[in-house]
Amino acid sequence: MNRKEIFITSAFTNNSIWRQILGICSALAVTNLMQNSLVMGLGVTFTLILTSLTISLIRNYIPKSIRMMVQTLIIAAYVIIVDIFLKAFLPEVSKSLGPYVGLIITNCIIMGRAEAFAGKNSAIDSMIDAIGSGLGYTLVLLLIAFVRELFGFGSIFGFTVLGDWWQKWSIMVMAPSAFFLLALIIWIVNGPIATRKRK
């Protein structure tokens, strides 16, 4: 694959959430507000890019028997940087996200891309794959957050869009709404693909 195809595949064709069903915990947990979703998406993308770059550069020096531990250590180092940055510059967002920033370490998308792609490909290709995966992940979070914040709070990025006439849907603020919206996205994307395969 050329680099454009790598990006398109990781971001859309083989999107980690709607095609591989990975990383859905944060998609369900932090998508009540678009700001939280954007920050989480950027945090995961930052971690993905630097983790993939690092692992790709040192892949020939990592013993296979301990590669998972090395990958986890590298991911943890970059997540700590994200956490420190948020606490220093975006303390309110950091409090709002709570423990979910630290849980980026266990995000299946990061470990999956490190294992499946970065450990086998060049540094540039691995970074492109990571950018695509991160942006695809962020896109799904923002799609879910857009609907939840709009109907649950009547706002987008904290700015009121729907006036006082709007009856806020309290269900949209609750976690089950994220589950149903995510299921709807997965169905919309995968439904036509499954239909074509049956034909």
ROPA-419171 format. One record per residue (C-alpha): x, y, z; residue number from 1. Coordinates in pm, 1 decimal, padded with zeros to 6 digits. Layout:
<recs>
+----------+----------+----------+-----+
:       c1 :       c2 :       c3 :  nr :
+----------+----------+----------+-----+
:        X :        Y :        Z : NUM :
...
+----------+----------+----------+-----+
</recs>
This chain:
<recs>
+----------+----------+----------+-----+
:       c1 :       c2 :       c3 :  nr :
+----------+----------+----------+-----+
:  00000.0 :  00000.0 :  00000.0 :   1 :
:  00112.3 :  00353.4 : -00066.3 :   2 :
:  00093.4 :  00611.6 :  00211.1 :   3 :
: -00238.2 :  00757.9 :  00100.6 :   4 :
: -00392.9 :  00410.5 :  00109.0 :   5 :
: -00244.3 :  00346.4 :  00454.3 :   6 :
: -00410.2 :  00662.3 :  00585.4 :   7 :
: -00749.7 :  00595.8 :  00424.2 :   8 :
: -00749.1 :  00234.2 :  00541.3 :   9 :
: -00663.0 :  00315.3 :  00903.1 :  10 :
: -00893.0 :  00618.1 :  00925.3 :  11 :
: -01200.8 :  00496.6 :  00737.9 :  12 :
: -01195.0 :  00158.5 :  00562.0 :  13 :
: -01066.9 : -00028.0 :  00867.3 :  14 :
: -01163.8 :  00227.5 :  01133.7 :  15 :
: -01071.9 :  00099.0 :  01478.8 :  16 :
: -01416.2 :  00164.6 :  01628.0 :  17 :
: -01676.5 :  00111.0 :  01356.8 :  18 :
: -01495.7 : -00174.6 :  01178.7 :  19 :
: -01275.7 : -00340.9 :  01442.3 :  20 :
: -01489.3 : -00251.6 :  01748.1 :  21 :
: -01182.4 : -00146.6 :  01950.3 :  22 :
: -01145.8 :  00137.0 :  02199.9 :  23 :
: -01517.5 :  00161.3 :  02265.6 :  24 :
: -01485.2 :  00213.0 :  02642.8 :  25 :
: -01377.4 :  00575.2 :  02601.0 :  26 :
: -01629.3 :  00618.2 :  02319.2 :  27 :
: -01899.0 :  00534.7 :  02574.5 :  28 :
: -01746.9 :  00718.4 :  02870.9 :  29 :
: -01632.0 :  01064.6 :  02758.2 :  30 :
: -01868.3 :  01156.6 :  02474.7 :  31 :
: -02125.0 :  01359.3 :  02668.3 :  32 :
: -01944.7 :  01681.1 :  02567.9 :  33 :
: -01763.7 :  01763.3 :  02244.7 :  34 :
: -01477.8 :  01932.8 :  02427.7 :  35 :
: -01407.0 :  01619.4 :  02629.7 :  36 :
: -01427.4 :  01403.9 :  02317.3 :  37 :
: -01191.3 :  01629.2 :  02121.5 :  38 :
: -00934.0 :  01636.1 :  02402.0 :  39 :
: -00953.3 :  01258.6 :  02446.9 :  40 :
: -00923.3 :  01207.5 :  02070.9 :  41 :
: -00620.3 :  01434.6 :  02049.3 :  42 :
: -00462.9 :  01264.8 :  02351.2 :  43 :
: -00506.1 :  00921.0 :  02194.6 :  44 :
: -00380.7 :  01048.3 :  01856.2 :  45 :
: -00070.0 :  01204.0 :  02015.9 :  46 :
:  00000.9 :  00880.8 :  02203.1 :  47 :
: -00062.1 :  00671.3 :  01891.1 :  48 :
:  00173.2 :  00873.8 :  01673.5 :  49 :
:  00466.6 :  00881.6 :  01916.4 :  50 :
:  00417.4 :  00521.0 :  02025.0 :  51 :
:  00408.4 :  00397.4 :  01664.9 :  52 :
:  00713.1 :  00605.7 :  01574.8 :  53 :
:  00911.7 :  00482.5 :  01876.6 :  54 :
:  00821.2 :  00116.3 :  01833.3 :  55 :
:  00892.9 :  00127.7 :  01460.3 :  56 :
:  01237.5 :  00277.2 :  01521.6 :  57 :
:  01337.4 :  00018.7 :  01784.1 :  58 :
:  01138.2 : -00281.5 :  01657.3 :  59 :
:  01449.7 : -00476.1 :  01556.4 :  60 :
:  01598.1 : -00438.9 :  01904.2 :  61 :
:  01296.9 : -00552.4 :  02108.4 :  62 :
:  01311.9 : -00921.0 :  02208.9 :  63 :
:  00989.2 : -01091.6 :  02103.1 :  64 :
:  00942.2 : -01243.2 :  02447.6 :  65 :
:  00901.0 : -00901.4 :  02612.3 :  66 :
:  00763.5 : -00690.3 :  02326.5 :  67 :
:  00421.5 : -00643.0 :  02492.1 :  68 :
:  00582.2 : -00512.2 :  02810.9 :  69 :
:  00805.5 : -00275.6 :  02613.8 :  70 :
:  00507.5 : -00149.4 :  02414.3 :  71 :
:  00305.9 : -00088.9 :  02732.2 :  72 :
:  00598.1 :  00099.1 :  02889.4 :  73 :
:  00633.6 :  00321.5 :  02583.1 :  74 :
:  00258.2 :  00390.8 :  02572.7 :  75 :
:  00255.8 :  00470.6 :  02945.8 :  76 :
:  00539.1 :  00722.4 :  02904.9 :  77 :
:  00347.3 :  00920.1 :  02641.8 :  78 :
:  00018.9 :  00898.6 :  02832.9 :  79 :
:  00192.9 :  01049.3 :  03135.9 :  80 :
:  00298.7 :  01342.4 :  02915.4 :  81 :
: -00063.9 :  01387.9 :  02801.8 :  82 :
: -00188.1 :  01371.8 :  03161.0 :  83 :
:  00068.6 :  01626.1 :  03286.5 :  84 :
: -00013.4 :  01860.7 :  02997.0 :  85 :
: -00387.2 :  01846.7 :  03067.9 :  86 :
: -00338.9 :  01905.3 :  03441.3 :  87 :
: -00110.9 :  02202.8 :  03371.1 :  88 :
: -00299.5 :  02374.6 :  03088.7 :  89 :
: -00656.0 :  02235.4 :  03092.4 :  90 :
: -00725.0 :  02152.7 :  03458.3 :  91 :
: -01105.4 :  02161.5 :  03422.2 :  92 :
: -01098.7 :  01922.5 :  03128.8 :  93 :
: -00852.8 :  01702.5 :  03318.6 :  94 :
: -01094.7 :  01683.0 :  03612.7 :  95 :
: -01385.6 :  01616.6 :  03379.7 :  96 :
: -01207.2 :  01329.4 :  03206.2 :  97 :
: -01090.0 :  01192.7 :  03539.8 :  98 :
: -00928.7 :  00848.4 :  03521.8 :  99 :
: -01003.5 :  00803.0 :  03152.4 : 100 :
: -00684.0 :  00982.9 :  03049.9 : 101 :
: -00475.1 :  00727.0 :  03237.9 : 102 :
: -00676.1 :  00448.6 :  03080.0 : 103 :
: -00538.0 :  00548.9 :  02739.4 : 104 :
: -00254.2 :  00314.7 :  02838.1 : 105 :
: -00489.6 :  00019.7 :  02804.7 : 106 :
: -00661.9 :  00145.8 :  02489.2 : 107 :
: -00679.4 : -00150.8 :  02250.7 : 108 :
: -00632.6 :  00073.7 :  01947.6 : 109 :
: -00284.6 :  00186.0 :  02053.9 : 110 :
: -00165.0 : -00161.5 :  02146.5 : 111 :
: -00327.3 : -00304.4 :  01833.6 : 112 :
: -00157.9 : -00061.4 :  01594.8 : 113 :
:  00174.2 : -00105.9 :  01773.7 : 114 :
:  00152.8 : -00483.6 :  01740.1 : 115 :
: -00007.1 : -00510.6 :  01395.8 : 116 :
:  00161.3 : -00223.4 :  01210.1 : 117 :
:  00438.7 : -00031.6 :  01385.1 : 118 :
:  00626.7 : -00348.3 :  01477.9 : 119 :
:  00647.3 : -00448.1 :  01110.9 : 120 :
:  00673.8 : -00125.8 :  00909.4 : 121 :
:  00889.8 :  00183.3 :  00861.9 : 122 :
:  00869.6 :  00484.7 :  01091.4 : 123 :
:  00698.1 :  00712.1 :  00836.6 : 124 :
:  00441.2 :  00452.0 :  00736.7 : 125 :
:  00375.4 :  00377.3 :  01104.2 : 126 :
:  00318.7 :  00745.5 :  01178.6 : 127 :
:  00075.6 :  00777.7 :  00886.1 : 128 :
: -00111.4 :  00469.9 :  01007.8 : 129 :
: -00121.0 :  00618.9 :  01358.6 : 130 :
: -00248.2 :  00956.1 :  01233.7 : 131 :
: -00523.1 :  00781.6 :  01037.6 : 132 :
: -00621.2 :  00561.0 :  01331.4 : 133 :
: -00620.0 :  00856.7 :  01570.2 : 134 :
: -00826.7 :  01080.2 :  01344.0 : 135 :
: -01072.3 :  00797.4 :  01273.7 : 136 :
: -01110.1 :  00740.6 :  01647.1 : 137 :
: -01156.3 :  01112.5 :  01712.9 : 138 :
: -01415.9 :  01137.6 :  01435.9 : 139 :
: -01632.4 :  00867.8 :  01594.8 : 140 :
: -01605.2 :  01030.4 :  01939.4 : 141 :
: -01705.6 :  01368.8 :  01797.2 : 142 :
: -01999.6 :  01221.1 :  01604.6 : 143 :
: -02138.0 :  01065.0 :  01921.2 : 144 :
: -02062.7 :  01372.8 :  02132.0 : 145 :
: -02228.5 :  01604.1 :  01877.3 : 146 :
: -02562.2 :  01424.0 :  01910.0 : 147 :
: -02538.2 :  01379.9 :  02288.0 : 148 :
: -02440.6 :  01739.3 :  02365.4 : 149 :
: -02685.1 :  01890.2 :  02117.2 : 150 :
: -02989.7 :  01699.6 :  02239.5 : 151 :
: -02879.3 :  01657.6 :  02600.9 : 152 :
: -02759.0 :  02012.2 :  02671.3 : 153 :
: -02878.2 :  02209.9 :  02369.2 : 154 :
: -02521.0 :  02321.4 :  02300.2 : 155 :
: -02214.5 :  02251.0 :  02085.4 : 156 :
: -01870.9 :  02296.5 :  02243.8 : 157 :
: -02047.9 :  02469.0 :  02532.6 : 158 :
: -02216.6 :  02731.6 :  02312.6 : 159 :
: -02595.8 :  02725.9 :  02329.5 : 160 :
: -02746.0 :  02627.6 :  01994.3 : 161 :
: -03099.3 :  02532.0 :  02091.3 : 162 :
: -03284.2 :  02799.6 :  02288.0 : 163 :
: -03498.2 :  02781.2 :  02600.5 : 164 :
: -03776.4 :  02631.6 :  02390.1 : 165 :
: -03577.9 :  02308.4 :  02360.6 : 166 :
: -03674.6 :  02035.1 :  02605.5 : 167 :
: -03341.2 :  01874.2 :  02694.7 : 168 :
: -03328.3 :  01498.1 :  02656.5 : 169 :
: -03185.5 :  01374.2 :  02986.0 : 170 :
: -03128.4 :  01028.6 :  02834.1 : 171 :
: -02860.2 :  01181.9 :  02610.3 : 172 :
: -02655.0 :  01283.8 :  02912.4 : 173 :
: -02658.8 :  00927.9 :  03044.4 : 174 :
: -02411.3 :  00658.1 :  02935.7 : 175 :
: -02668.1 :  00427.5 :  02764.9 : 176 :
: -02723.2 :  00688.8 :  02492.8 : 177 :
: -02358.0 :  00657.6 :  02390.5 : 178 :
: -02400.2 :  00281.6 :  02364.5 : 179 :
: -02702.4 :  00313.5 :  02134.7 : 180 :
: -02543.6 :  00586.1 :  01920.7 : 181 :
: -02226.4 :  00382.2 :  01880.1 : 182 :
: -02432.9 :  00076.3 :  01786.2 : 183 :
: -02619.4 :  00289.2 :  01529.8 : 184 :
: -02293.9 :  00411.3 :  01373.0 : 185 :
: -02157.1 :  00056.3 :  01355.7 : 186 :
: -02483.1 : -00064.7 :  01196.9 : 187 :
: -02491.9 :  00220.0 :  00940.1 : 188 :
: -02130.2 :  00155.5 :  00836.2 : 189 :
: -02125.2 : -00224.7 :  00846.6 : 190 :
: -02481.2 : -00297.0 :  00731.8 : 191 :
: -02422.9 : -00224.3 :  00360.1 : 192 :
: -02088.0 : -00409.2 :  00370.0 : 193 :
: -02253.2 : -00719.5 :  00516.9 : 194 :
: -02531.9 : -00696.8 :  00255.8 : 195 :
: -02280.4 : -00681.1 : -00031.3 : 196 :
: -02091.2 : -00981.4 :  00107.9 : 197 :
: -02411.1 : -01188.7 :  00124.9 : 198 :
: -02485.5 : -01108.3 : -00238.1 : 199 :
+----------+----------+----------+-----+
</recs>
